[in-house]
Amino acid sequence: MIVAIGLMLVLEGIIPFLFPRHWRDTINRIARLTDGQIRFVGLVALSCGLVVLVLVHIFS
């Protein structure tokens, strides 16, 4: 689990490190979304993550 968290932090840090201006613009756009839109994006991300975990479990 600690390895997974470390990998997530590395992947999350790549975009702000390489493209800080684009990352800032994206964060500003996200801040203007409604709560419902943010929840929908979170639900989609959560669903994609669960699908990946299920697929990894099935094929390993």
mmCIF file of the N, C-alpha and C atoms, coordinates in Angstrom:
data_MODEL
# 
_entry.id   MODEL 
# 
loop_
_atom_site.group_PDB 
_atom_site.id 
_atom_site.type_symbol 
_atom_site.label_atom_id 
_atom_site.label_alt_id 
_atom_site.label_comp_id 
_atom_site.label_asym_id 
_atom_site.label_entity_id 
_atom_site.label_seq_id 
_atom_site.pdbx_PDB_ins_code 
_atom_site.Cartn_x 
_atom_site.Cartn_y 
_atom_site.Cartn_z 
_atom_site.occupancy 
_atom_site.B_iso_or_equiv 
_atom_site.pdbx_formal_charge 
_atom_site.auth_seq_id 
_atom_site.auth_comp_id 
_atom_site.auth_asym_id 
_atom_site.auth_atom_id 
_atom_site.pdbx_PDB_model_num 
ATOM 1   N N  . MET A 1 1  ? 0.823   -1.191  0.000   1.00 0.00 ? 1  MET A N  1 
ATOM 2   C CA . MET A 1 1  ? 0.000   0.000   0.000   1.00 0.00 ? 1  MET A CA 1 
ATOM 3   C C  . MET A 1 1  ? 0.871   1.261   0.000   1.00 0.00 ? 1  MET A C  1 
ATOM 4   N N  . ILE A 1 2  ? 1.949   1.247   0.738   1.00 0.00 ? 2  ILE A N  1 
ATOM 5   C CA . ILE A 1 2  ? 2.835   2.408   0.785   1.00 0.00 ? 2  ILE A CA 1 
ATOM 6   C C  . ILE A 1 2  ? 3.474   2.636   -0.583  1.00 0.00 ? 2  ILE A C  1 
ATOM 7   N N  . VAL A 1 3  ? 3.817   1.558   -1.280  1.00 0.00 ? 3  VAL A N  1 
ATOM 8   C CA . VAL A 1 3  ? 4.384   1.679   -2.628  1.00 0.00 ? 3  VAL A CA 1 
ATOM 9   C C  . VAL A 1 3  ? 3.365   2.314   -3.565  1.00 0.00 ? 3  VAL A C  1 
ATOM 10  N N  . ALA A 1 4  ? 2.094   1.913   -3.445  1.00 0.00 ? 4  ALA A N  1 
ATOM 11  C CA . ALA A 1 4  ? 1.043   2.480   -4.295  1.00 0.00 ? 4  ALA A CA 1 
ATOM 12  C C  . ALA A 1 4  ? 0.881   3.974   -4.023  1.00 0.00 ? 4  ALA A C  1 
ATOM 13  N N  . ILE A 1 5  ? 0.919   4.372   -2.767  1.00 0.00 ? 5  ILE A N  1 
ATOM 14  C CA . ILE A 1 5  ? 0.809   5.797   -2.426  1.00 0.00 ? 5  ILE A CA 1 
ATOM 15  C C  . ILE A 1 5  ? 2.006   6.563   -2.965  1.00 0.00 ? 5  ILE A C  1 
ATOM 16  N N  . GLY A 1 6  ? 3.188   5.995   -2.830  1.00 0.00 ? 6  GLY A N  1 
ATOM 17  C CA . GLY A 1 6  ? 4.390   6.639   -3.373  1.00 0.00 ? 6  GLY A CA 1 
ATOM 18  C C  . GLY A 1 6  ? 4.308   6.808   -4.877  1.00 0.00 ? 6  GLY A C  1 
ATOM 19  N N  . LEU A 1 7  ? 3.860   5.779   -5.578  1.00 0.00 ? 7  LEU A N  1 
ATOM 20  C CA . LEU A 1 7  ? 3.715   5.856   -7.033  1.00 0.00 ? 7  LEU A CA 1 
ATOM 21  C C  . LEU A 1 7  ? 2.672   6.906   -7.415  1.00 0.00 ? 7  LEU A C  1 
ATOM 22  N N  . MET A 1 8  ? 1.572   6.964   -6.679  1.00 0.00 ? 8  MET A N  1 
ATOM 23  C CA . MET A 1 8  ? 0.543   7.966   -6.943  1.00 0.00 ? 8  MET A CA 1 
ATOM 24  C C  . MET A 1 8  ? 1.123   9.380   -6.788  1.00 0.00 ? 8  MET A C  1 
ATOM 25  N N  . LEU A 1 9  ? 1.908   9.602   -5.744  1.00 0.00 ? 9  LEU A N  1 
ATOM 26  C CA . LEU A 1 9  ? 2.501   10.923  -5.526  1.00 0.00 ? 9  LEU A CA 1 
ATOM 27  C C  . LEU A 1 9  ? 3.478   11.287  -6.639  1.00 0.00 ? 9  LEU A C  1 
ATOM 28  N N  . VAL A 1 10 ? 4.252   10.325  -7.106  1.00 0.00 ? 10 VAL A N  1 
ATOM 29  C CA . VAL A 1 10 ? 5.169   10.577  -8.221  1.00 0.00 ? 10 VAL A CA 1 
ATOM 30  C C  . VAL A 1 10 ? 4.380   10.970  -9.463  1.00 0.00 ? 10 VAL A C  1 
ATOM 31  N N  . LEU A 1 11 ? 3.336   10.207  -9.775  1.00 0.00 ? 11 LEU A N  1 
ATOM 32  C CA . LEU A 1 11 ? 2.536   10.496  -10.958 1.00 0.00 ? 11 LEU A CA 1 
ATOM 33  C C  . LEU A 1 11 ? 1.801   11.826  -10.827 1.00 0.00 ? 11 LEU A C  1 
ATOM 34  N N  . GLU A 1 12 ? 1.285   12.128  -9.631  1.00 0.00 ? 12 GLU A N  1 
ATOM 35  C CA . GLU A 1 12 ? 0.590   13.396  -9.406  1.00 0.00 ? 12 GLU A CA 1 
ATOM 36  C C  . GLU A 1 12 ? 1.549   14.587  -9.505  1.00 0.00 ? 12 GLU A C  1 
ATOM 37  N N  . GLY A 1 13 ? 2.813   14.380  -9.223  1.00 0.00 ? 13 GLY A N  1 
ATOM 38  C CA . GLY A 1 13 ? 3.779   15.476  -9.237  1.00 0.00 ? 13 GLY A CA 1 
ATOM 39  C C  . GLY A 1 13 ? 4.381   15.777  -10.592 1.00 0.00 ? 13 GLY A C  1 
ATOM 40  N N  . ILE A 1 14 ? 4.213   14.883  -11.562 1.00 0.00 ? 14 ILE A N  1 
ATOM 41  C CA . ILE A 1 14 ? 4.840   15.075  -12.869 1.00 0.00 ? 14 ILE A CA 1 
ATOM 42  C C  . ILE A 1 14 ? 4.303   16.315  -13.578 1.00 0.00 ? 14 ILE A C  1 
ATOM 43  N N  . ILE A 1 15 ? 2.980   16.467  -13.639 1.00 0.00 ? 15 ILE A N  1 
ATOM 44  C CA . ILE A 1 15 ? 2.380   17.578  -14.394 1.00 0.00 ? 15 ILE A CA 1 
ATOM 45  C C  . ILE A 1 15 ? 2.737   18.933  -13.786 1.00 0.00 ? 15 ILE A C  1 
ATOM 46  N N  . PRO A 1 16 ? 2.560   19.159  -12.464 1.00 0.00 ? 16 PRO A N  1 
ATOM 47  C CA . PRO A 1 16 ? 2.942   20.472  -11.944 1.00 0.00 ? 16 PRO A CA 1 
ATOM 48  C C  . PRO A 1 16 ? 4.437   20.757  -12.063 1.00 0.00 ? 16 PRO A C  1 
ATOM 49  N N  . PHE A 1 17 ? 5.252   19.708  -12.039 1.00 0.00 ? 17 PHE A N  1 
ATOM 50  C CA . PHE A 1 17 ? 6.693   19.908  -12.180 1.00 0.00 ? 17 PHE A CA 1 
ATOM 51  C C  . PHE A 1 17 ? 7.050   20.317  -13.608 1.00 0.00 ? 17 PHE A C  1 
ATOM 52  N N  . LEU A 1 18 ? 6.476   19.637  -14.595 1.00 0.00 ? 18 LEU A N  1 
ATOM 53  C CA . LEU A 1 18 ? 6.828   19.905  -15.995 1.00 0.00 ? 18 LEU A CA 1 
ATOM 54  C C  . LEU A 1 18 ? 6.064   21.077  -16.597 1.00 0.00 ? 18 LEU A C  1 
ATOM 55  N N  . PHE A 1 19 ? 4.805   21.257  -16.196 1.00 0.00 ? 19 PHE A N  1 
ATOM 56  C CA . PHE A 1 19 ? 3.944   22.279  -16.806 1.00 0.00 ? 19 PHE A CA 1 
ATOM 57  C C  . PHE A 1 19 ? 3.216   23.086  -15.737 1.00 0.00 ? 19 PHE A C  1 
ATOM 58  N N  . PRO A 1 20 ? 3.920   23.883  -14.943 1.00 0.00 ? 20 PRO A N  1 
ATOM 59  C CA . PRO A 1 20 ? 3.270   24.572  -13.820 1.00 0.00 ? 20 PRO A CA 1 
ATOM 60  C C  . PRO A 1 20 ? 2.183   25.566  -14.257 1.00 0.00 ? 20 PRO A C  1 
ATOM 61  N N  . ARG A 1 21 ? 2.382   26.267  -15.346 1.00 0.00 ? 21 ARG A N  1 
ATOM 62  C CA . ARG A 1 21 ? 1.378   27.242  -15.786 1.00 0.00 ? 21 ARG A CA 1 
ATOM 63  C C  . ARG A 1 21 ? 0.093   26.540  -16.219 1.00 0.00 ? 21 ARG A C  1 
ATOM 64  N N  . HIS A 1 22 ? 0.222   25.464  -16.999 1.00 0.00 ? 22 HIS A N  1 
ATOM 65  C CA . HIS A 1 22 ? -0.944  24.701  -17.442 1.00 0.00 ? 22 HIS A CA 1 
ATOM 66  C C  . HIS A 1 22 ? -1.666  24.085  -16.240 1.00 0.00 ? 22 HIS A C  1 
ATOM 67  N N  . TRP A 1 23 ? -0.911  23.581  -15.278 1.00 0.00 ? 23 TRP A N  1 
ATOM 68  C CA . TRP A 1 23 ? -1.482  22.983  -14.079 1.00 0.00 ? 23 TRP A CA 1 
ATOM 69  C C  . TRP A 1 23 ? -2.278  24.022  -13.297 1.00 0.00 ? 23 TRP A C  1 
ATOM 70  N N  . ARG A 1 24 ? -1.722  25.231  -13.134 1.00 0.00 ? 24 ARG A N  1 
ATOM 71  C CA . ARG A 1 24 ? -2.404  26.309  -12.418 1.00 0.00 ? 24 ARG A CA 1 
ATOM 72  C C  . ARG A 1 24 ? -3.706  26.696  -13.129 1.00 0.00 ? 24 ARG A C  1 
ATOM 73  N N  . ASP A 1 25 ? -3.660  26.808  -14.461 1.00 0.00 ? 25 ASP A N  1 
ATOM 74  C CA . ASP A 1 25 ? -4.869  27.128  -15.226 1.00 0.00 ? 25 ASP A CA 1 
ATOM 75  C C  . ASP A 1 25 ? -5.938  26.053  -15.046 1.00 0.00 ? 25 ASP A C  1 
ATOM 76  N N  . THR A 1 26 ? -5.510  24.804  -15.047 1.00 0.00 ? 26 THR A N  1 
ATOM 77  C CA . THR A 1 26 ? -6.451  23.693  -14.865 1.00 0.00 ? 26 THR A CA 1 
ATOM 78  C C  . THR A 1 26 ? -7.078  23.736  -13.476 1.00 0.00 ? 26 THR A C  1 
ATOM 79  N N  . ILE A 1 27 ? -6.283  24.000  -12.457 1.00 0.00 ? 27 ILE A N  1 
ATOM 80  C CA . ILE A 1 27 ? -6.802  24.091  -11.086 1.00 0.00 ? 27 ILE A CA 1 
ATOM 81  C C  . ILE A 1 27 ? -7.807  25.235  -10.982 1.00 0.00 ? 27 ILE A C  1 
ATOM 82  N N  . ASN A 1 28 ? -7.524  26.369  -11.628 1.00 0.00 ? 28 ASN A N  1 
ATOM 83  C CA . ASN A 1 28 ? -8.470  27.493  -11.614 1.00 0.00 ? 28 ASN A CA 1 
ATOM 84  C C  . ASN A 1 28 ? -9.782  27.121  -12.294 1.00 0.00 ? 28 ASN A C  1 
ATOM 85  N N  . ARG A 1 29 ? -9.717  26.368  -13.392 1.00 0.00 ? 29 ARG A N  1 
ATOM 86  C CA . ARG A 1 29 ? -10.942 25.923  -14.058 1.00 0.00 ? 29 ARG A CA 1 
ATOM 87  C C  . ARG A 1 29 ? -11.738 24.977  -13.166 1.00 0.00 ? 29 ARG A C  1 
ATOM 88  N N  . ILE A 1 30 ? -11.037 24.075  -12.486 1.00 0.00 ? 30 ILE A N  1 
ATOM 89  C CA . ILE A 1 30 ? -11.701 23.137  -11.578 1.00 0.00 ? 30 ILE A CA 1 
ATOM 90  C C  . ILE A 1 30 ? -12.384 23.895  -10.445 1.00 0.00 ? 30 ILE A C  1 
ATOM 91  N N  . ALA A 1 31 ? -11.746 24.949  -9.945  1.00 0.00 ? 31 ALA A N  1 
ATOM 92  C CA . ALA A 1 31 ? -12.308 25.723  -8.838  1.00 0.00 ? 31 ALA A CA 1 
ATOM 93  C C  . ALA A 1 31 ? -13.624 26.392  -9.232  1.00 0.00 ? 31 ALA A C  1 
ATOM 94  N N  . ARG A 1 32 ? -13.845 26.615  -10.510 1.00 0.00 ? 32 ARG A N  1 
ATOM 95  C CA . ARG A 1 32 ? -15.075 27.258  -10.971 1.00 0.00 ? 32 ARG A CA 1 
ATOM 96  C C  . ARG A 1 32 ? -16.214 26.264  -11.228 1.00 0.00 ? 32 ARG A C  1 
ATOM 97  N N  . LEU A 1 33 ? -15.946 24.963  -11.127 1.00 0.00 ? 33 LEU A N  1 
ATOM 98  C CA . LEU A 1 33 ? -16.988 23.954  -11.331 1.00 0.00 ? 33 LEU A CA 1 
ATOM 99  C C  . LEU A 1 33 ? -17.948 23.934  -10.138 1.00 0.00 ? 33 LEU A C  1 
ATOM 100 N N  . THR A 1 34 ? -19.165 23.498  -10.395 1.00 0.00 ? 34 THR A N  1 
ATOM 101 C CA . THR A 1 34 ? -20.124 23.339  -9.297  1.00 0.00 ? 34 THR A CA 1 
ATOM 102 C C  . THR A 1 34 ? -19.791 22.072  -8.509  1.00 0.00 ? 34 THR A C  1 
ATOM 103 N N  . ASP A 1 35 ? -20.391 21.968  -7.325  1.00 0.00 ? 35 ASP A N  1 
ATOM 104 C CA . ASP A 1 35 ? -20.162 20.779  -6.502  1.00 0.00 ? 35 ASP A CA 1 
ATOM 105 C C  . ASP A 1 35 ? -20.618 19.511  -7.226  1.00 0.00 ? 35 ASP A C  1 
ATOM 106 N N  . GLY A 1 36 ? -21.730 19.590  -7.923  1.00 0.00 ? 36 GLY A N  1 
ATOM 107 C CA . GLY A 1 36 ? -22.233 18.431  -8.656  1.00 0.00 ? 36 GLY A CA 1 
ATOM 108 C C  . GLY A 1 36 ? -21.283 17.984  -9.747  1.00 0.00 ? 36 GLY A C  1 
ATOM 109 N N  . GLN A 1 37 ? -20.682 18.940  -10.454 1.00 0.00 ? 37 GLN A N  1 
ATOM 110 C CA . GLN A 1 37 ? -19.723 18.596  -11.507 1.00 0.00 ? 37 GLN A CA 1 
ATOM 111 C C  . GLN A 1 37 ? -18.481 17.948  -10.915 1.00 0.00 ? 37 GLN A C  1 
ATOM 112 N N  . ILE A 1 38 ? -18.012 18.475  -9.796  1.00 0.00 ? 38 ILE A N  1 
ATOM 113 C CA . ILE A 1 38 ? -16.828 17.905  -9.143  1.00 0.00 ? 38 ILE A CA 1 
ATOM 114 C C  . ILE A 1 38 ? -17.134 16.496  -8.640  1.00 0.00 ? 38 ILE A C  1 
ATOM 115 N N  . ARG A 1 39 ? -18.333 16.305  -8.083  1.00 0.00 ? 39 ARG A N  1 
ATOM 116 C CA . ARG A 1 39 ? -18.718 14.965  -7.624  1.00 0.00 ? 39 ARG A CA 1 
ATOM 117 C C  . ARG A 1 39 ? -18.777 13.987  -8.787  1.00 0.00 ? 39 ARG A C  1 
ATOM 118 N N  . PHE A 1 40 ? -19.294 14.432  -9.931  1.00 0.00 ? 40 PHE A N  1 
ATOM 119 C CA . PHE A 1 40 ? -19.371 13.557  -11.095 1.00 0.00 ? 40 PHE A CA 1 
ATOM 120 C C  . PHE A 1 40 ? -17.968 13.152  -11.559 1.00 0.00 ? 40 PHE A C  1 
ATOM 121 N N  . VAL A 1 41 ? -17.047 14.105  -11.611 1.00 0.00 ? 41 VAL A N  1 
ATOM 122 C CA . VAL A 1 41 ? -15.664 13.802  -11.997 1.00 0.00 ? 41 VAL A CA 1 
ATOM 123 C C  . VAL A 1 41 ? -15.056 12.821  -10.995 1.00 0.00 ? 41 VAL A C  1 
ATOM 124 N N  . GLY A 1 42 ? -15.316 13.029  -9.712  1.00 0.00 ? 42 GLY A N  1 
ATOM 125 C CA . GLY A 1 42 ? -14.820 12.112  -8.695  1.00 0.00 ? 42 GLY A CA 1 
ATOM 126 C C  . GLY A 1 42 ? -15.394 10.721  -8.853  1.00 0.00 ? 42 GLY A C  1 
ATOM 127 N N  . LEU A 1 43 ? -16.690 10.633  -9.170  1.00 0.00 ? 43 LEU A N  1 
ATOM 128 C CA . LEU A 1 43 ? -17.330 9.339   -9.382  1.00 0.00 ? 43 LEU A CA 1 
ATOM 129 C C  . LEU A 1 43 ? -16.732 8.610   -10.585 1.00 0.00 ? 43 LEU A C  1 
ATOM 130 N N  . VAL A 1 44 ? -16.482 9.354   -11.668 1.00 0.00 ? 44 VAL A N  1 
ATOM 131 C CA . VAL A 1 44 ? -15.875 8.748   -12.859 1.00 0.00 ? 44 VAL A CA 1 
ATOM 132 C C  . VAL A 1 44 ? -14.465 8.248   -12.537 1.00 0.00 ? 44 VAL A C  1 
ATOM 133 N N  . ALA A 1 45 ? -13.673 9.052   -11.827 1.00 0.00 ? 45 ALA A N  1 
ATOM 134 C CA . ALA A 1 45 ? -12.313 8.645   -11.461 1.00 0.00 ? 45 ALA A CA 1 
ATOM 135 C C  . ALA A 1 45 ? -12.347 7.415   -10.556 1.00 0.00 ? 45 ALA A C  1 
ATOM 136 N N  . LEU A 1 46 ? -13.255 7.428   -9.579  1.00 0.00 ? 46 LEU A N  1 
ATOM 137 C CA . LEU A 1 46 ? -13.384 6.294   -8.673  1.00 0.00 ? 46 LEU A CA 1 
ATOM 138 C C  . LEU A 1 46 ? -13.783 5.035   -9.441  1.00 0.00 ? 46 LEU A C  1 
ATOM 139 N N  . SER A 1 47 ? -14.721 5.161   -10.358 1.00 0.00 ? 47 SER A N  1 
ATOM 140 C CA . SER A 1 47 ? -15.167 4.015   -11.159 1.00 0.00 ? 47 SER A CA 1 
ATOM 141 C C  . SER A 1 47 ? -14.039 3.465   -12.024 1.00 0.00 ? 47 SER A C  1 
ATOM 142 N N  . CYS A 1 48 ? -13.287 4.356   -12.659 1.00 0.00 ? 48 CYS A N  1 
ATOM 143 C CA . CYS A 1 48 ? -12.147 3.912   -13.484 1.00 0.00 ? 48 CYS A CA 1 
ATOM 144 C C  . CYS A 1 48 ? -11.122 3.182   -12.630 1.00 0.00 ? 48 CYS A C  1 
ATOM 145 N N  . GLY A 1 49 ? -10.840 3.708   -11.448 1.00 0.00 ? 49 GLY A N  1 
ATOM 146 C CA . GLY A 1 49 ? -9.895  3.059   -10.554 1.00 0.00 ? 49 GLY A CA 1 
ATOM 147 C C  . GLY A 1 49 ? -10.357 1.670   -10.134 1.00 0.00 ? 49 GLY A C  1 
ATOM 148 N N  . LEU A 1 50 ? -11.655 1.543   -9.837  1.00 0.00 ? 50 LEU A N  1 
ATOM 149 C CA . LEU A 1 50 ? -12.185 0.227   -9.470  1.00 0.00 ? 50 LEU A CA 1 
ATOM 150 C C  . LEU A 1 50 ? -12.108 -0.757  -10.622 1.00 0.00 ? 50 LEU A C  1 
ATOM 151 N N  . VAL A 1 51 ? -12.391 -0.297  -11.832 1.00 0.00 ? 51 VAL A N  1 
ATOM 152 C CA . VAL A 1 51 ? -12.293 -1.168  -13.006 1.00 0.00 ? 51 VAL A CA 1 
ATOM 153 C C  . VAL A 1 51 ? -10.849 -1.648  -13.185 1.00 0.00 ? 51 VAL A C  1 
ATOM 154 N N  . VAL A 1 52 ? -9.896  -0.750  -13.037 1.00 0.00 ? 52 VAL A N  1 
ATOM 155 C CA . VAL A 1 52 ? -8.482  -1.129  -13.161 1.00 0.00 ? 52 VAL A CA 1 
ATOM 156 C C  . VAL A 1 52 ? -8.124  -2.166  -12.101 1.00 0.00 ? 52 VAL A C  1 
ATOM 157 N N  . LEU A 1 53 ? -8.543  -1.945  -10.862 1.00 0.00 ? 53 LEU A N  1 
ATOM 158 C CA . LEU A 1 53 ? -8.234  -2.899  -9.793  1.00 0.00 ? 53 LEU A CA 1 
ATOM 159 C C  . LEU A 1 53 ? -8.853  -4.266  -10.062 1.00 0.00 ? 53 LEU A C  1 
ATOM 160 N N  . VAL A 1 54 ? -10.092 -4.289  -10.533 1.00 0.00 ? 54 VAL A N  1 
ATOM 161 C CA . VAL A 1 54 ? -10.749 -5.555  -10.846 1.00 0.00 ? 54 VAL A CA 1 
ATOM 162 C C  . VAL A 1 54 ? -10.017 -6.260  -11.975 1.00 0.00 ? 54 VAL A C  1 
ATOM 163 N N  . LEU A 1 55 ? -9.646  -5.531  -13.017 1.00 0.00 ? 55 LEU A N  1 
ATOM 164 C CA . LEU A 1 55 ? -8.931  -6.139  -14.143 1.00 0.00 ? 55 LEU A CA 1 
ATOM 165 C C  . LEU A 1 55 ? -7.579  -6.697  -13.707 1.00 0.00 ? 55 LEU A C  1 
ATOM 166 N N  . VAL A 1 56 ? -6.871  -5.961  -12.878 1.00 0.00 ? 56 VAL A N  1 
ATOM 167 C CA . VAL A 1 56 ? -5.572  -6.443  -12.380 1.00 0.00 ? 56 VAL A CA 1 
ATOM 168 C C  . VAL A 1 56 ? -5.787  -7.714  -11.567 1.00 0.00 ? 56 VAL A C  1 
ATOM 169 N N  . HIS A 1 57 ? -6.828  -7.735  -10.760 1.00 0.00 ? 57 HIS A N  1 
ATOM 170 C CA . HIS A 1 57 ? -7.103  -8.912  -9.947  1.00 0.00 ? 57 HIS A CA 1 
ATOM 171 C C  . HIS A 1 57 ? -7.467  -10.124 -10.809 1.00 0.00 ? 57 HIS A C  1 
ATOM 172 N N  . ILE A 1 58 ? -8.253  -9.903  -11.847 1.00 0.00 ? 58 ILE A N  1 
ATOM 173 C CA . ILE A 1 58 ? -8.677  -10.992 -12.738 1.00 0.00 ? 58 ILE A CA 1 
ATOM 174 C C  . ILE A 1 58 ? -7.497  -11.578 -13.514 1.00 0.00 ? 58 ILE A C  1 
ATOM 175 N N  . PHE A 1 59 ? -6.639  -10.702 -14.022 1.00 0.00 ? 59 PHE A N  1 
ATOM 176 C CA . PHE A 1 59 ? -5.569  -11.156 -14.916 1.00 0.00 ? 59 PHE A CA 1 
ATOM 177 C C  . PHE A 1 59 ? -4.248  -11.430 -14.210 1.00 0.00 ? 59 PHE A C  1 
ATOM 178 N N  . SER A 1 60 ? -4.232  -11.408 -12.883 1.00 0.00 ? 60 SER A N  1 
ATOM 179 C CA . SER A 1 60 ? -2.972  -11.724 -12.192 1.00 0.00 ? 60 SER A CA 1 
ATOM 180 C C  . SER A 1 60 ? -3.094  -12.959 -11.351 1.00 0.00 ? 60 SER A C  1 
# 
